[in-house]
Amino acid sequence: MDRIHRPLSQPEHSTAPHWLSLYSRLRHWQRNRRTRQQLALLNDQQLADAGISSVQREEELAKPFWR
């Protein structure tokens, strides 16, 4: 008797965590980009009020959006 082996299909609900994880990651990257844009607009007084040096700001702005 010949048997055909087919790969098991994954249940429909198993894809939900993957998409949620991807969505969460994309939102995190957007937040990084947006907050770094806002950081770039701060003047020296605002940086001092936030306790951020200009060197720290430059280091943060040099990071890619995914970090």
N, C-alpha and C positions, 0 to 999 in steps of 0.2 A: 504494500500500500504506500503510495507516494504521499508525502506530507509537505505542505507548503508552509514555510516559516515566514511570518510577516512580523515586522517590528510592532511592538505594542504601541498604540497611540496613547498619548498622555491625556489625562482627563482635562476637560475644559477649564476647570478652576485652577489648575497648576500654572496657567499662563498669567493669571492675575498678579501674583507677587512679582513676576518679572517686569510687567508693565508699570506696576506701582513703584518699583525700585528705579526704573528708568525715568519715570516722571519726577520722582523725588530728586534724583541726581540733576536733571535738567533745571529744576527749580532752584537747587543749591547753586548751580553755575550762574543762573540769572541773578540771584541775590549777591553773589560775589562781584559780578560785573557792576551791578547797580551801586553797591556800597563803595566800591573803589572809585566809581565816577563821582560820587558824593564826596569822598575823601579828597579827591583831587581839587575840588572846589573850595575847600576850607582855607581860610587865611591863617597867618601865624598866630593870631590871638585865639582863634577857634581851636587850633591844634593844641595850644597851651592849655586851654580850658578842658580839653579832652584828655590831656596828659600824654599827647603823642608828639614825638620830636619830628622834625622835618626828615631826618635820616630814616626813621621808622616808616614814615609815610612813603618815601621813595622806595624802600624795600617792599612794602605792601603793593604799591602800584606796579612794580616790576614783575610781580607774580602773574602767571597765566591764569585765565578765568577758572580753570579746573582745579586749582590748588587753593 
